[in-house]
Structures are given as C-alpha cells and as structure tokens.
Amino acid sequence: MYAVVEIAGSQYKVSPSEKLYVPRLSNEVGADLKFDKVLLLADDMSVKVGAPVVAGASVSATVLAHVKDEKVIVFKKKKRKGYRVKNGHRQQYTQIEIKSIA
C-alpha cells in the first residue's frame, strides 16, 4: 500500500513504516502529524486518484528529528577584477516516519 501526499508544498510517495526527509516543519520531536492532502491512494487491488484530493484519506506520521543537509558553497568571482565572494548554506529538514495510511 502506498499514497502520494502533499507535505509543505511538495509531493511525496509514502508507504507505512517509511522514513523520509521533508522541508523543516515547526512541530517538536516526537509529535504526531496528520496529513490530509492525499492525492493518490493505492493498495494491492485498486488505485484511487483524487480530484484534487482523495476524500476521507489521511496519512499519520511521527517527527523523528530536525537535521541539516550538507553545506552548499556559493562562490562568485569576476576574473581580472579582484571580486570574490564566498557564501555557504545548509538546508534544514525534518525527518519523519510514516505510521499508517487510512
């Protein structure tokens, strides 16, 4: 069984007991989440496609941790002008575990 869910503006294909990283959510570690924007729901026998969402379907998850991605270096340079700028950025993510699809 799997579902396609919209979380924080992005679509993810999820199945029960799966762990995934989503853009940072404001919930605390250990909090239970419920996502109602289920776009597609599939099991062994059938597939239900929402227009735009599947009525009555939801996905429950638990927040495991808040983590940062690896650093991305942004380096700008203009040759023969003496212009060099170096910046870095670390994207923040939330690790969640899908508990069930209802």
C-alpha positions in Angstrom: 0.0 0.0 0.0 1.3 3.5 -0.8 0.0 7.0 -1.2 1.1 10.3 -2.8 0.9 13.1 -0.2 1.5 16.8 -0.4 3.7 17.9 2.5 4.9 21.5 2.8 4.2 22.2 -0.9 6.0 19.1 -2.3 4.6 15.7 -3.3 6.0 12.5 -1.7 5.2 8.9 -2.4 5.0 7.2 1.0 4.3 3.8 2.5 3.8 2.6 6.1 7.0 2.4 8.3 9.0 4.5 5.8 11.3 7.3 6.9 11.8 10.4 4.8 13.2 13.9 4.9 10.8 16.9 4.3 11.4 20.6 4.5 11.6 21.8 8.1 8.3 21.6 10.0 7.5 23.6 13.1 6.5 20.5 15.2 8.5 19.3 18.1 10.4 15.9 18.1 8.1 13.1 19.0 4.9 14.9 17.8 2.3 13.1 15.8 1.3 14.6 12.5 -1.7 14.0 10.2 -1.6 14.9 6.5 -5.0 15.2 4.8 -3.8 16.2 1.3 -3.7 12.7 -0.1 -3.5 13.0 -3.9 -3.4 9.3 -4.7 -4.1 6.1 -2.7 -3.2 2.6 -3.9 -3.4 -0.8 -2.5 -3.0 -4.3 -3.9 -6.3 -4.2 -5.7 -7.2 -0.7 -6.7 -6.0 2.8 -7.2 -7.9 5.9 -6.1 -7.0 9.2 -7.7 -8.3 12.4 -6.1 -9.7 15.4 -7.8 -7.8 17.2 -6.3 -7.6 15.1 -3.1 -9.0 11.6 -2.1 -12.0 12.2 0.3 -11.6 10.8 3.8 -8.0 9.6 3.3 -5.2 10.7 5.6 -1.6 9.8 6.5 -0.3 9.8 10.0 3.4 10.3 10.8 5.8 11.0 13.7 8.6 13.6 13.8 11.9 11.8 14.5 14.5 14.6 14.3 15.3 18.0 12.8 18.5 17.9 10.8 20.6 20.0 8.4 21.8 19.0 5.0 25.4 19.2 3.8 26.8 22.6 3.2 26.4 24.1 -0.3 29.2 26.5 -1.2 28.2 29.6 -3.3 31.3 31.2 -4.8 31.2 34.2 -7.1 34.2 35.6 -9.0 34.8 38.1 -11.7 38.1 37.5 -13.5 40.7 40.3 -13.5 38.5 42.5 -11.3 39.5 41.3 -7.8 35.9 40.4 -6.9 35.5 37.2 -4.9 32.6 36.4 -2.6 32.2 33.1 -0.7 28.9 32.1 1.0 27.6 28.9 2.4 24.1 27.5 3.0 22.8 24.5 4.9 19.2 23.5 4.2 17.1 22.4 7.2 15.0 19.2 7.1 12.7 17.3 9.3 12.9 13.5 9.4 9.5 11.8 9.7 8.3 8.3 9.9 5.1 7.3 8.3 3.0 5.3 10.7 -0.2 4.5 8.8 -2.3 5.3 5.8 -6.0 5.5 6.4 
